[in-house]
Amino acid sequence: MSLIESIHRKEAHIGIIGLGYVGLPLVIEFCRAGFRVTGFDIDPAKVDSLSRGQSYIRHIESERITRCGPLFSATTDFSQLADMDCIVVCVPTPLTKYREPDMSYVFSTTKTIAAYLRKSQLIILESTTYPGTTDEDMRGILEETGLKAGQDFYLAYSPEREDPNNKEFSTGTIPKVVGGFTPACLAAAKALYDSIVTTVPVSSTKVAEATKLLENIYRAVNIALVNEIKMLFDKMGINVWEVIEAAKTKPFGFHAFYPGPGLGGHCIPIDPFYLTWKAREYEFSTRFIELAGQINTAMPEYVITKAIKALNDNGKTVKGAKILICGLAYKANVDDDRESPSYRLMEKLEELGAKVSYNDPYIPVIRPSREYARYAGRKSVDVSGEFDLLLISTAHDEYRKNDFGKLGILIIDTRNIVPGDCKTLYQA
Ligand SMILES: NC(=O)c1ccc[n+]([C@@H]2O[C@H](COP(=O)([O-])OP(=O)(O)OC[C@H]3O[C@@H](n4cnc5c(N)ncnc54)[C@H](O)[C@@H]3O)[C@@H](O)[C@H]2O)c1
């Protein structure tokens, strides 16, 4: 039986490598469609928890995992890759400390796949990356086995468009771009994704990789634009939030982006620099990306300046001030604090001698991370009037319901949550 036939019959066994924010929803969708799915991860704690039907990601309810039933199993035993008909790679693609692509996860996973590669398998990369990763780098590693892509095995790229905790769109409802190394590779990958979602076939893996980068660069640049406009309008005494709401009423040609304390998450602060790096190979400089990066990474400094001013206006110094940061997550209503600008704010305020606490209903305790290991174990504290200054960094729904004005303390609001008539409010 051909691979495509076994996909149509739901007999193909699917392996998902990397059971994180991207991999786990995919597991659930393929199980829902009736496929047997084995999840692979190097983290035994995640594998244990998922094997017990326990989700470790707050917005993915455990019930969605238990509903997969016997179709789903999780393992750290990568030798089981040999039994998979389709293998989907969803491992991290961060930046190194020199802000260059850290491809170690993708390449080590590809080497592991190569160790078990067999004829007719379909290998798909989903991790966000620069054009050429799939058909040059991954293919090179996989073909060291002697098997040829497009001839002996299928190779494809399909970017993820997950928007965590977006109730309107989820993995099963967001159209998925798919590119294959050959038309046959595309046909196999398209057949697989057609069973869970609407697909958008493109002519190559490079086009699919570039599509994902364009989407994220578009966001990074537009957020930088609105952040810059915010700083100017603030000087001019114009409320940028009111301007955006008014501009949004234009029924065409304007898409609203919102300012904030800086970029966060696993995608927007990172992915654009994958293209910047690759562009150097072509002696090309990605000026828009660099400029957007400069503006967005400077936003925490701007917020700190505002905090210093607010304290100063009230006869206080940042040194020794008790400051509460409201929101550690990089976006509203999720427990994802990766690359969150709140950590930069915490770090910079502490450098200036402030005593900084945080509140986040989604992150009761800070988990260990590579960049901010020293904060691991710190606990969320209650929002109260016991602080000199409250800095709102994330627009969690819980905060929207809170009457911060009642606390009677200084407030720096980076998310336009506090009503403008609050006497102690500073927009930042
Ligand atoms: N989070 C998002 O909303 C989102 C959206 C679109 C694209 N992406 C992209 O998807 C990819 C994965 O992101 P994520 O947010 O799911 O990351 P994540 O950190 O949530 O999950 C990655 C998982 O891979 C595991 N892992 C790491 N190395 C491994 C290896 N060698 N073998 C097996 N497992 C390994 C980790 O333990 C972790 O469970 C990245 O390239 C990211 O840029 C993420």
Ligand as a Chemical Component Dictionary entry (heavy atoms), coordinates in Angstrom:
data_LIG
# 
_chem_comp.id                   LIG 
_chem_comp.type                 NON-POLYMER 
_chem_comp.pdbx_formal_charge   0 
_chem_comp.three_letter_code    LIG 
# 
loop_
_chem_comp_atom.comp_id 
_chem_comp_atom.atom_id 
_chem_comp_atom.alt_atom_id 
_chem_comp_atom.type_symbol 
_chem_comp_atom.charge 
_chem_comp_atom.model_Cartn_x 
_chem_comp_atom.model_Cartn_y 
_chem_comp_atom.model_Cartn_z 
_chem_comp_atom.pdbx_ordinal 
LIG N1  N1  N 0  4.718  28.547 20.313 1  
LIG C1  C1  C 0  4.157  29.006 19.219 2  
LIG O1  O1  O 0  3.103  29.643 19.299 3  
LIG C2  C2  C 0  4.751  28.740 17.856 4  
LIG C3  C3  C 0  4.006  29.136 16.724 5  
LIG C4  C4  C 0  4.517  28.876 15.467 6  
LIG C5  C5  C 0  5.753  28.257 15.322 7  
LIG N2  N2  N 1  6.472  27.908 16.429 8  
LIG C6  C6  C 0  7.746  27.228 16.183 9  
LIG O2  O2  O 0  7.587  25.841 16.479 10 
LIG C7  C7  C 0  8.793  25.312 17.016 11 
LIG C8  C8  C 0  8.512  24.688 18.372 12 
LIG O3  O3  O 0  8.043  25.703 19.248 13 
LIG P1  P1  P 0  7.242  25.396 20.578 14 
LIG O4  O4  O 0  6.670  26.682 21.015 15 
LIG O5  O5  O -1 6.351  24.224 20.396 16 
LIG O6  O6  O 0  8.462  24.984 21.534 17 
LIG P2  P2  P 0  8.361  24.250 22.955 18 
LIG O7  O7  O 0  9.602  24.623 23.679 19 
LIG O8  O8  O 0  7.029  24.514 23.563 20 
LIG O9  O9  O 0  8.392  22.712 22.581 21 
LIG C9  C9  C 0  9.494  22.077 22.037 22 
LIG C10 C10 C 0  9.591  20.694 22.634 23 
LIG O10 O10 O 0  10.676 20.030 22.002 24 
LIG C11 C11 C 0  11.359 19.269 22.966 25 
LIG N3  N3  N 0  12.689 19.002 22.452 26 
LIG C12 C12 C 0  13.781 19.804 22.458 27 
LIG N4  N4  N 0  14.794 19.188 21.831 28 
LIG C13 C13 C 0  14.319 17.996 21.417 29 
LIG C14 C14 C 0  14.901 16.921 20.710 30 
LIG N5  N5  N 0  16.170 16.949 20.296 31 
LIG N6  N6  N 0  14.129 15.839 20.469 32 
LIG C15 C15 C 0  12.847 15.789 20.891 33 
LIG N7  N7  N 0  12.252 16.788 21.558 34 
LIG C16 C16 C 0  12.984 17.880 21.814 35 
LIG C17 C17 C 0  11.291 20.101 24.227 36 
LIG O11 O11 O 0  11.476 19.330 25.393 37 
LIG C18 C18 C 0  9.880  20.672 24.128 38 
LIG O12 O12 O 0  8.928  19.841 24.767 39 
LIG C19 C19 C 0  9.779  26.473 17.055 40 
LIG O13 O13 O 0  10.521 26.463 15.875 41 
LIG C20 C20 C 0  8.877  27.689 17.074 42 
LIG O14 O14 O 0  9.516  28.816 16.529 43 
LIG C21 C21 C 0  5.986  28.119 17.689 44 
# 
loop_
_chem_comp_bond.comp_id 
_chem_comp_bond.atom_id_1 
_chem_comp_bond.atom_id_2 
_chem_comp_bond.value_order 
_chem_comp_bond.pdbx_ordinal 
LIG N1  C1  SING 1  
LIG C1  O1  DOUB 2  
LIG C1  C2  SING 3  
LIG C2  C3  SING 4  
LIG C2  C21 DOUB 5  
LIG C3  C4  DOUB 6  
LIG C4  C5  SING 7  
LIG C5  N2  DOUB 8  
LIG N2  C6  SING 9  
LIG N2  C21 SING 10 
LIG C6  O2  SING 11 
LIG C6  C20 SING 12 
LIG O2  C7  SING 13 
LIG C7  C8  SING 14 
LIG C7  C19 SING 15 
LIG C8  O3  SING 16 
LIG O3  P1  SING 17 
LIG P1  O4  DOUB 18 
LIG P1  O5  SING 19 
LIG P1  O6  SING 20 
LIG O6  P2  SING 21 
LIG P2  O7  DOUB 22 
LIG P2  O8  SING 23 
LIG P2  O9  SING 24 
LIG O9  C9  SING 25 
LIG C9  C10 SING 26 
LIG C10 O10 SING 27 
LIG C10 C18 SING 28 
LIG O10 C11 SING 29 
LIG C11 N3  SING 30 
LIG C11 C17 SING 31 
LIG N3  C12 SING 32 
LIG N3  C16 SING 33 
LIG C12 N4  DOUB 34 
LIG N4  C13 SING 35 
LIG C13 C14 SING 36 
LIG C13 C16 DOUB 37 
LIG C14 N5  SING 38 
LIG C14 N6  DOUB 39 
LIG N6  C15 SING 40 
LIG C15 N7  DOUB 41 
LIG N7  C16 SING 42 
LIG C17 O11 SING 43 
LIG C17 C18 SING 44 
LIG C18 O12 SING 45 
LIG C19 O13 SING 46 
LIG C19 C20 SING 47 
LIG C20 O14 SING 48 
# 
